[in-house]
Amino acid sequence: MDSLVWLGDYYLTHSDYDNVILYYKQLNKQFPGSDKIIIARYGLGEAYRHKRLFDEALNQYKLIEDISDRELYAKVQLAIA
């Protein structure tokens, strides 16, 4: 699971959005109850936003619930606005 998060993060920082989507979707599918799902949903939202797939991005952001990380919460709220 951690390797999927690492790969998703790596590709996000390198603007390889197709691979971001690939690895974070895989994380969502294989570990749906994980506490890392918030990271994957945010990363998916960012990848879709950069690919100008705004509806998909908004859907991912809206799926993010129960954020205890205030910085991530602020990023999500700004992305939705």
C-alpha positions as CSV (number, residue, x, y, z in Angstrom):
1,M,0.0,0.0,0.0
2,D,2.7,2.5,0.9
3,S,4.4,1.9,-2.4
4,L,1.2,2.9,-4.3
5,V,1.1,6.1,-2.2
6,W,4.8,6.8,-2.9
7,L,4.4,6.2,-6.6
8,G,1.3,8.3,-6.8
9,D,3.0,11.1,-5.0
10,Y,6.2,10.8,-7.1
11,Y,4.2,11.0,-10.4
12,L,2.2,13.9,-9.0
13,T,5.3,15.9,-8.3
14,H,6.6,15.1,-11.8
15,S,3.4,16.1,-13.5
16,D,2.8,12.6,-14.9
17,Y,-0.9,12.7,-14.4
18,D,-1.8,9.4,-16.2
19,N,0.4,7.5,-13.8
20,V,-1.0,9.4,-10.8
21,I,-4.4,8.2,-11.8
22,L,-3.2,4.7,-12.4
23,Y,-1.6,4.2,-9.0
24,Y,-4.1,6.1,-6.9
25,K,-7.0,4.2,-8.5
26,Q,-5.2,1.0,-7.8
27,L,-4.8,2.1,-4.2
28,N,-8.5,2.9,-4.0
29,K,-9.4,-0.5,-5.4
30,Q,-7.1,-2.7,-3.4
31,F,-7.3,-0.8,0.0
32,P,-10.8,0.9,0.1
33,G,-10.8,1.1,3.9
34,S,-7.3,2.5,4.3
35,D,-6.5,5.8,6.0
36,K,-4.4,6.6,2.9
37,I,-7.6,6.9,0.7
38,I,-7.8,10.6,1.5
39,I,-4.3,11.1,0.0
40,A,-5.3,9.1,-3.0
41,R,-8.6,11.0,-3.6
42,Y,-6.8,14.4,-3.2
43,G,-4.1,13.2,-5.7
44,L,-6.7,12.0,-8.1
45,G,-8.5,15.3,-7.9
46,E,-5.3,17.1,-8.6
47,A,-4.4,14.9,-11.5
48,Y,-7.9,15.3,-13.0
49,R,-7.7,19.1,-12.5
50,H,-4.4,19.4,-14.3
51,K,-5.8,17.3,-17.1
52,R,-8.8,19.7,-17.2
53,L,-11.2,17.0,-16.3
54,F,-13.0,19.2,-13.8
55,D,-16.1,17.1,-13.1
56,E,-13.9,14.1,-12.2
57,A,-11.7,16.3,-10.0
58,L,-14.6,17.8,-8.2
59,N,-16.1,14.3,-7.6
60,Q,-12.8,13.1,-6.0
61,Y,-12.5,16.2,-3.8
62,K,-16.1,15.7,-2.6
63,L,-15.4,12.1,-1.6
64,I,-12.8,13.3,0.9
65,E,-14.3,13.0,4.4
66,D,-13.1,13.3,8.0
67,I,-9.9,15.3,7.4
68,S,-7.9,15.7,10.5
69,D,-5.0,17.2,8.5
70,R,-5.8,20.9,8.5
71,E,-3.4,21.7,5.6
72,L,-5.0,19.0,3.4
73,Y,-8.4,20.2,4.4
74,A,-7.6,23.7,3.4
75,K,-6.2,22.5,0.0
76,V,-9.4,20.5,-0.6
77,Q,-11.6,23.5,0.2
78,L,-9.6,25.8,-2.1
79,A,-9.8,23.2,-4.9
80,I,-13.6,22.9,-4.6
81,A,-14.1,26.7,-4.4
